[in-house]
């Protein structure tokens, strides 16, 4: 049985069941309704990094009809820090599937570089709904929560150790 692994990114290494060394990472995979390419380009403008996009028409007959040829089958953004986001457009044949704007999840970024975190917040804030301003948090540091212009929820946390208990 062949198991597909996403493009390798920085992180830890592990071995798959066949003994092949693979990169082990956790990252969000966002689903959109025809605007995945626009969203990924926006995230690249905010986060930086390299973006690869495979469209439905790259493998004829695999996804959707001719009218969906330009939709994103798989998009992958890796930032200079090694953060990664994957995204795709849902095909028209899945009208009832939940997209990333309707779920109860969020993309969370935390770090201790105030300049970088403020730049990310400022970039994502363009056209966003601010759910909680990026202000001092009761647990220390700063925290903010927004829904970007595509409806994806983001939580940013500055200056706290996420591994602390």
Buried (B, 14 or more C-beta within 10 A) or exposed (E): EEEEEBEBBEEEEEEEEEEEEBBBBEBBBBBBBBBBBEBBBBBBEBBBBEBEBBBBBEEEEEBBEEEBEEBBBBBBBBBEBEBBBBBBBBBBEEEEEEBBBEEEEBBEBBBEEEEBBBBBBEBBBEEBEEEEEBEEBEEEBBBBBBBBBBBBBBBBBBBBEEEEE
